[in-house]
């Protein structure tokens, strides 16, 4: 192990890097999950007292399955500060009889008066502050030590985590010969305690390791459920009584369910946006300043309807996370009704979603699975598949919903048991970071459908530093037969993500804005047919995507599940970012790039985290103005008509400049300007019909607004024909 690496104060991704030199690849390589390791026959299991039937006079011991409190004390390099730091964490031992799978996590601890108290071993699985996370531990070998039945040797790989850039560094293998000894007071099992020296690959002792068994569970969490009046709390799958305990105990999770509040105030109109659900979570859930540092606390909000989807959503992802704390909350909508004209719904057609306990509960588990970092998984009909896909797989012998599999797919079970803490705990890394476990999905296991082509075309191949990249992309079916493809190729649809590769070869990613819905609708793309969409991108989990001038490659990836098979393809294009030409542009560029909420503000058309001010400044800059004119204007124009100066200025920018927009944005600009013009005409007509019969001096100048909207409409039409 090396010295602790620096981290951002919040533990999140760095938004803007100014230090020289290339950054490490933020995606490569993430830790591989541990393999099942073979064990020799055992005659005695420590702490369980089960004697071997073989009658051996010298029984061997083995690691007991469950969670261990792990402590690593490195050798100190400073004689003036002996014992200045150590690491605490958990070691997870999954015992399958003849094999064992071992993983763990380590958190940095400083020896100081202000350091948190040591965890109580009697309290079960311990929880540590998120910002102290340092290492993922992956066991690669377990062997007995010659000459004794009282020790064993475990070989680990250690992956150091750098939160500032979401990067992992494999520091190589270390081995520890562990010997059983009596546990200190407070441990639930005095016989299941081991210590030993950690030795690196060079044969040098780097410190001491101790581990003591604390729980038969591997992980511990709390799920708080709140709901609006009339909404349904998902408790079980109905008559079977299969509830949250039955879902999570098989994967080693000790999940406490807290039904907290059933009087959450309903939103006007009864449908909830992502931001409204997030605000309600912060308002109604258990309030404790250190909540996510002392407890893995997830929140489920039950409402009548959700804006983004029909059934359920994990709304707390990177681009819509208003407090930059990942994967805290999910929502589920009970008032959706199964379509009466969709045959795959079977007997549920016409039924209210919340009135069918099996499918409603299954979707709640599905969304909580997203909060735990799991992706969609169509390999079976388990929890992480989507409701519509499961329904389409039904047949006469096993109709929907009887064909639901009440469990996680084995690959997802392994992820829940052994993914690094920062992947699964709330407030860890953002949803969408790659994970890897055999036989899951290396790129060569993603099938590229024959005849499909993805073309990528930047709106501008040359744009200034600080401007967003706008990319149009089209999926074309050149095959003789129709092909199932995602119904939506927008970043809000969940099927599209991508990478940006800078001049130094550093890879930065951008992710779906709403990837976690219980639905991934597909459509048949006929021969010769095409489906197109656009993306406006500025930031990803690693910060600004275009932090300097130079040549960049943008890769668009489309991936979807089709009857259990993962299909996908990608396309790319090259763009050139020009250097700043004035101090004013450089300052405006810095403000938009250094604010991690810029992408969220663009997506939500709202001022989030001060990003609205940065966008306004960029829109006022002569160089960046054309690139931000629409992004700034849409925040102002989305409200009703007004004669206030910001409203007029937004229209003037659209009318006077060569506004840069994608094809998708152009459609929205035209819709907005048509609405403004229509509102202005209504206001003019109202004035004409007023009792005075003449326009008052202080009446709104709606005529000039209408003329500005018409001029802007003509300018947008002209740019679309170029």
Secondary structure by P-SEA (a helix, b strand, c coil): cccbbbbcccccccccccccccccccccccccccccccccccccccccccccccccccccccccccccbbbbbccccccccccccbbbbbbbbbccccbbbbbbbbbbbbbcccccccccccccccccccccccbbbbbcccccccccccbbbbbbbbbbbbccccccccccbbbbbbbbccccccccccccbbbbbbbcccccccbbbbbbbcccccccbbbbbbbccccccccccccccccccccccccccbbbbbbccccccccccccccaaaaaaaaacccccccccccccbbbbbbbccccccccccccccccccccccccccbbbbbcccccccccccccccccccccccaaaaaaaaaaaaaaaaccccccccccccccaaaaaaaccccccccccccccccaaaaaaaaccccccccccccccccccccccccccccccccccbbbbbbbccccccccbbbbbbbbbbccccbbbbcccccccccccccbbbbcccbbbbbbbbcccccccbbbbbbcccccccbbbbbcccccccccccccbbbbbbbbbbbcccccccccccbbbbbbccccaaaaaaaaaaaaccaaaaaaaacccccaaaaaaaaaaaccccccccaaaaaaaaacccccccaaaaaaaaaaacccccccaaaaaaaaaaaaaaaaaaaaaaaaaaacccccccccccaaaaaaaaaaaaaaaaaaaaac
